Amino acid sequence: MTLDELNDTLDAMAEAAAGDPQQMPGLITINTDLWVKDLADMRAPCKAIHDGMRHRDVAVQVSSGSKTEVLIQAEAGDRGAPYRDLAPKD
């Protein structure tokens, strides 16, 4: 997954959610190998420790055991909290 593909996925999910917060993007999980290879340049700032890394205000978790995917809020549960509105692309 490239950064452009990730952004396209986030936008498509937000559109498909049609205003339902539980269907909005809730957590981006990224496999460590993909992070190092393709996505390390992604802007994923950590504004506060309790927020962790975020891309477009969606939580990002990087792990060697993770599948690279975007979960909706209903699937992510507390792992993506606190939830925010999807930020626009830079």
Secondary structure, 3 states (H helix, E strand, C coil): CCHHHHHHHHHHHHHHHCCCHHHCEEEEEEEHHHHHHHHCCCCCCCCCCCCCCEECCEEEEEECCCCCEEEEHHHHHHHHCCCCCCCCCC
